[in-house]
């Protein structure tokens, strides 16, 4: 929870994880364009986690807010940028959020 901007979803999940990537070497080898590719790969892993959680009858979600420097300190790779935390994710049981609603598409006046 502390590493995920204080979000309870990280604390209350079955497990939470951070996706860490080799950063400097990949950018030096492949060039600056590879920066977007690293995030694409993290997103692909996230999609697999979504699908596998659903198949197992549980839920999952990405965590968009996290403190990357404390993650790097915890892993012992701060202040270097050899490794970088790119994306965080959590898996666990569903919790219904009463703030969310489902409405018919296009509103009540469209038939």
C-alpha positions in Angstrom: 0.0 0.0 0.0 2.8 2.4 0.9 4.5 1.9 -2.5 1.2 2.3 -4.3 0.4 5.9 -3.3 -1.5 4.7 -0.2 -4.2 2.9 -2.2 -6.1 0.4 -0.2 -6.6 -1.8 -3.3 -2.9 -2.7 -3.1 -3.1 -3.5 0.7 -6.4 -5.5 0.5 -5.5 -7.6 -2.6 -4.4 -11.2 -2.6 -1.1 -10.0 -4.0 0.3 -6.9 -5.7 3.3 -6.7 -7.9 5.5 -4.3 -9.7 6.7 -4.8 -13.2 10.4 -4.0 -13.4 12.4 -3.7 -16.6 16.0 -3.5 -17.7 16.1 0.1 -18.6 19.4 1.7 -19.5 20.8 -1.2 -21.4 17.7 -1.7 -23.5 17.5 2.0 -24.5 21.2 2.1 -25.3 21.0 -1.1 -27.4 17.7 -0.4 -29.1 17.4 3.4 -29.1 15.0 5.9 -27.5 12.0 4.4 -29.4 12.2 1.3 -27.1 11.0 3.4 -24.2 7.4 3.0 -25.4 8.0 -0.7 -26.2 8.9 -1.3 -22.5 5.5 0.1 -21.4 3.8 -1.9 -24.2 5.3 -5.1 -22.9 4.2 -4.2 -19.3 0.7 -3.6 -20.6 0.7 -6.9 -22.4 1.6 -8.7 -19.2 -1.2 -6.8 -17.5 -3.7 -8.0 -20.0 -2.6 -11.6 -19.4 -3.0 -11.1 -15.7 -6.6 -9.7 -16.3 -7.6 -12.7 -18.3 -6.0 -15.2 -16.0 -7.6 -13.7 -12.9 -11.0 -13.7 -14.6 -10.5 -17.4 -15.7 -9.7 -18.2 -12.0 -12.9 -16.5 -10.8 -11.1 -13.5 -9.2 -10.4 -10.0 -10.3 -7.4 -7.8 -11.0 -6.5 -4.2 -11.9 -3.6 -2.1 -12.8 -2.3 0.4 -10.3 -1.4 3.6 -12.1 0.0 5.5 -9.1 3.1 4.3 -7.4 6.3 5.7 -5.9 9.0 4.5 -8.2 12.0 5.8 -6.2 11.0 4.0 -3.0 10.5 0.8 -5.1 14.0 1.2 -6.5 15.4 1.8 -3.0 13.7 -1.4 -1.8 15.2 -3.4 -4.6 18.6 -1.8 -4.1 18.9 -0.2 -7.5 18.5 3.5 -6.5 19.7 6.0 -7.8 20.9 4.1 -10.8 18.5 3.6 -13.8 19.7 0.2 -14.8 16.3 -1.2 -13.7 13.0 0.8 -13.6 9.6 0.2 -12.2 7.1 0.6 -15.0 3.7 -0.6 -13.9 2.1 -2.1 -10.8 -0.8 -4.5 -10.7 -3.0 -6.2 -8.0 -5.0 -9.4 -8.0 -7.7 -10.5 -5.5 -11.4 -10.8 -4.8 -13.8 -8.3 -6.3 -15.1 -5.5 -4.2 -18.2 -3.7 -5.6 -17.9 0.0 -5.7 -21.4 1.6 -5.2 -20.1 4.8 -6.8 -20.0 3.1 -10.2 -23.3 2.7 -12.1 -24.3 1.2 -15.4 -26.6 3.2 -17.6 -28.1 2.4 -21.0 -26.0 3.6 -23.9 -26.9 7.0 -25.3 -29.1 7.9 -22.3 -32.8 7.5 -21.5 -34.2 9.6 -24.4 -32.7 7.7 -27.3 -34.6 4.7 -28.6 
